[in-house]
Amino acid sequence: MNERAVLPTSTRGVALTRYPEGELQESDFAVREFDLPEVTQGSILVQNEWFSLDPSSRIRMTAGESTYFTPFALDEVLDGWAVGRVLDSAHDDFAVGDYVHHFGGWREYAVVAVPDKDWYSPRRVEVGGGIDSRHHLGVLGPSGLTAWAGLFRVGRLKPGETVFVSAAAGAVGTLVVQMAKLMGATVVASAGTDEKVRHLVDDLGADVAFNYRVAPVLDSLQAAAPGGIDVYFDGVGGDHLDAALLQLRAGGRVALCGQIAGYNLKGDDRPGIKNLFSAIEKGLTLQGFLARMYFDEFDEFYREVAEWLARDQLIFDETIIEGIDASPAGFIGMLHGTNIGKSLVRVTPRTS
Ligand SMILES: NC(=O)c1ccc[n+]([C@@H]2O[C@H](COP(=O)([O-])OP(=O)(O)OC[C@H]3O[C@@H](n4cnc5c(N)ncnc54)[C@H](OP(=O)(O)O)[C@@H]3O)[C@@H](O)[C@H]2O)c1
C-alpha cells in the first residue's frame, strides 16, 4: 500500500437530500465533501476521470419502490458507473496506475471493495490505441452491452428484418441503431428533436426516423414502417410500446429495456399499456432484461464491438458535462433529452 499521508482522505461527491415528488429538481441534490474510508485489505482507491449519468438512477431516487436497484439513501454519496485510475491498492489484481471501471461514481475519489467477480465488481480496462477510458462507460461498457444483448439475444434480430428503436439518439439507442444496420436490418428510429432525427438518418444510418413530439407515435410509426416491424427495442414504454404492439408482425419480438416515459412520474401517473391483446393475437414475445443478466457474455460482446470500433464502423456519441457541480443539472437534462449519446461527467482533478 502507498503512504496514506499523500493520498486523499475526503472527496467531493453528490448526494440526494430528499426523495422528489414527481419531477426531479436540482435542489433535491447537494454537492459536498465526504470522508473517504481507509483502503483495507481487498479494496482499492480510485481517482475518477469520468462518471456516467444513467436513467436507472432516477428509479433509485424514489423511496422504497424499486426492485431494479435499492433506493439511494438520503445525504449519502450516490453510486453509479465510473472509470478512473488506481491511486492505492490493497488487492493483488490491481496496481497503482491501472485504469478501472467500477461502481463508485458521482464523486472524485472512491474506495471500492473488490468482491467476487460480478457485474458490479471493479474491472481493469485497457486504454490507448484509440480507446479512451470513457469508452468503457459507453460503447465498450454497460450501454454497449445493453444494446448488443437487447438486440441480438433478447430481440433475436435477423438480417433483413425491420427493427423500431425508441430513445434512439441516446446512449443505448445510438448503439442499437448502428448495430442493427451492421447486422443488415432496416431501422426505424424515434427521438425528441428534429436535430436528433437528422443525426440518426444522416450520421448513424437509420433508414427512417421521426420526432415523436410532433405527431402521435402510432401515426408516425405506421408512416415509417407501413409493412410492419419485426422487433421493437423499447427504452420508453407508454405510447411507444403501445404503438409498437399494433405495428409488430406475427411472431414479432419486443426487447423491454427501459420505460423512461414513466421515471419522473408518480406510480398512478405513469402511462399504462392498452394494446397488450396484440401480443396474444400475433404470438408476440415480450421479454424484459437487464444488461447484467448477460454478464457471462461480456467477453464475446467486447470482442465484437471493439472490432467494429477499430474499423470505424461505430460512432460513439457522447454529451460531456464538465465537473461534478454540473452533474445534477446534467442528469435532469438527460432525463428531458438534452443529450445526444452517452451522458458523461468529466471529473476535473483538484489543483491543491
Ligand atoms: N435494461 C437495462 O439493463 C438498461 C441499461 C441501460 C439503459 N436502460 C434503459 O434504456 C433507456 C435509455 O437509457 P440510456 O442510458 O440510453 O439513456 P439516454 O437514451 O441517453 O437518455 C434518455 C433519453 O430518453 C429520452 N426520453 C426522455 N423522456 C422520454 C419520453 N417521455 N418519451 C420518449 N423519450 C424520452 C430523451 O431523449 P428524447 O430527446 O429523444 O426525448 C433522453 O435523451 C432508459 O429507459 C434506461 O432506463 C436499460
The ligand as a Gaussian input file, in Angstrom:
#p B3LYP/6-31G(d) Opt

LIG

0 1
 N      -32.222000      -2.869000     -19.126000
 C      -31.006000      -2.353000     -18.914000
 O      -30.064000      -3.019000     -18.446000
 C      -30.776000      -0.937000     -19.264000
 C      -29.466000      -0.415000     -19.319000
 C      -29.293000       0.919000     -19.732000
 C      -30.407000       1.697000     -20.024000
 N      -31.653000       1.145000     -19.924000
 C      -32.848000       1.927000     -20.275000
 O      -32.756000       2.322000     -21.626000
 C      -33.349000       3.626000     -21.808000
 C      -32.303000       4.572000     -22.412000
 O      -31.211000       4.687000     -21.495000
 P      -29.889000       5.471000     -21.904000
 O      -28.878000       5.228000     -20.842000
 O      -29.547000       5.156000     -23.296000
 O      -30.354000       6.985000     -21.769000
 P      -30.430000       8.080000     -22.938000
 O      -31.279000       7.495000     -24.022000
 O      -29.075000       8.547000     -23.274000
 O      -31.196000       9.276000     -22.255000
 C      -32.549000       9.210000     -22.035000
 C      -33.335000       9.724000     -23.277000
 O      -34.691000       9.347000     -23.137000
 C      -35.464000      10.214000     -23.941000
 N      -36.761000      10.457000     -23.280000
 C      -36.979000      11.055000     -22.088000
 N      -38.303000      11.083000     -21.816000
 C      -38.924000      10.492000     -22.872000
 C      -40.294000      10.217000     -23.192000
 N      -41.298000      10.558000     -22.361000
 N      -40.569000       9.609000     -24.367000
 C      -39.566000       9.272000     -25.221000
 N      -38.246000       9.500000     -24.965000
 C      -37.942000      10.092000     -23.806000
 C      -34.665000      11.524000     -24.094000
 O      -34.413000      11.763000     -25.482000
 P      -35.506000      12.447000     -26.472000
 O      -34.973000      13.803000     -26.817000
 O      -35.499000      11.529000     -27.629000
 O      -36.803000      12.513000     -25.717000
 C      -33.335000      11.226000     -23.405000
 O      -32.215000      11.667000     -24.131000
 C      -33.848000       4.038000     -20.427000
 O      -35.187000       3.652000     -20.285000
 C      -32.993000       3.223000     -19.483000
 O      -33.569000       3.016000     -18.218000
 C      -31.849000      -0.133000     -19.546000

